[in-house]
Amino acid sequence: MKKIGIDAISFYVPSLTVSMQALAKHRDIPYEKLNRGLGLEAMSIPDVNEDTASFAANALLQLFESNNLDPREIGRIYLGTESALDGSKPTATYAVEVVENKLKDTFGERCFKNCDVLDMTFACIGAVDALHNSLDWVRNNETRKAIVIASDLSKYELQSTGEYTQGAGAVAMLITHNPSIITIDDTWGVATKSEGDFFKPRRLYNKSSIFKEVIEQLDLSYSDEELNRILNSSNSEFWSNPNDSVEVFKEEPVFDGQFSNQCYSERITEAFDHFNSINSTNFLNDWDHFVFHLPYAFHGRRIIFNNWLQWAKTNNTYQKLVDDIGEFDEGNKKDWLKKASKSNIYRDFVNTRIAAGERASSLIGNMYTASIFMSLVSLLCDALEKDIDLTNNTIGFIGYGSGSKSKVFQGIVQENWKANVEKIQLFEYLKSRTEIDIDTYEKLHKCQLKQPVYNNSHVTMSHVESGETNKGLRRYSIN
């Protein structure tokens, strides 16, 4: 049987961070609610000159340099993101371009010339789709190697219910035959249903109405005829545009948190059923660890509870639960379920199977497509730090993307996993970041700062072109 999977991993997380304790104090939210309730300690914030492409480029470059890879051997680089920088040009091309320029002195010009480069988008599951596709591609030829990158920016409106879950960064993975870190089985549970739980629409605003609001704010009075005459005679690129509507794209999504949780729960349950119909699995007995897409650190332990309860009924686990909290009482169903979720046996399940994968999320925040893979990195680095041998352990992956889709799959940790994970140094890096105050964070959020807060030595965006035929094209450099 062919062994295909992840041979090497790298990551990039912005150097700037906001303390959750400081944000909670500023927003007058109990810190205990965010920390003990959601598992949040800090969130990563991109600097002025950072974006989805620079995150991806940093992770990609680190993957090449840490593992002495030859770019000419890589047949495809697929990027999963929901923070694309353009409606046409793939974000992956920006990342590949800057890394190619860095590697040209060693491997020659156009060292990615024959590499297939692509973006894949399906909310937070896009990078799982990229992995799924790339595994199949690698499996068909023993000489093939692919790289999957997950890169995203999670940004919400200031003072919204999603603000404290923000995060940013990227994870890059080398996919090969006979991988050193983890093999991925060729069984995937899939569940899809079109939903509107979270999306980033193109918002339309009437141009005349905008102009009229500006005039009114200036306490001026013009007739509609005069306003139209001014607009039609304007030389401004914005106001002279012939379209009646102004189209605006915002990173901040439209979302319904409770409905999204419901969709997440329903899709993963359907995906588990699909997986089980292909490969009969006792998830409680067969999976040593559970890795999730994490909108916030403790989301996985909450979203999986109902599934765990159903699985427990087919194991002796349920009897242990009853011995601990008593028989199920339909008349007090809500109270019984609450007791079950706080029971010693469920806490033990969380602490031994889930918690290690939550550590990084607590310190970074939601990375959208990258969050499930950062959860994997967190689990591996936690085990290395605590000298826990994961060899031959089975890891279950639970992916979800709003809109909505879930994919469930599993992998086996390989004998030589430690050698590659030692290079990652995740928690050491997270401790070294620079904390910024709330005022600086809010200015970054509102795009009010023109100069970077922190001059680092990573890949950053250098400028945006303004010529007639290249306006808006982004340029990157390695400082």
Secondary structure, DSSP 8 states (H G I E B T S, - for coil): ---EEEEEEEEE--SEEEEHHHHHHHHT--HHHHHHHH---EEEE--TT--HHHHHHHHHHHHHHHHT--GGG--EEEEE-S--S-SSS-HHHHHHHHHHHHHHHHH-TTTTTT-EEEEE-SGGGHHHHHHHHHHHHHHT-TT--EEEEEEEEE---TTSTTGGG-EEEEEEEEEEES-SSEEE-S--EEEE----SEE--EEEEEHHHHHHHHHHHTT----HHHHHHHHHH---TTTT-S-SEEEEE-SS-EE-HHHHHHHHHHHHHHHHHHHHHHS---HHHH-SEEEE--SSTTHHHHHTHHHHHHHHTTSTHHHHHHHHH-S--GGGHHHHHHHHHTSHHHHHHHHHHTGGGGHHHHHH---GGGHHHHHHHHHHHHHHHTT---TT-EEEEEEEETTTEEEEEEEEE-TTHHHHHTTT-HHHHHHT-EE--HHHHHHHHTT---S-SS--SSEEEEEE--STTTTT-EEEEE-
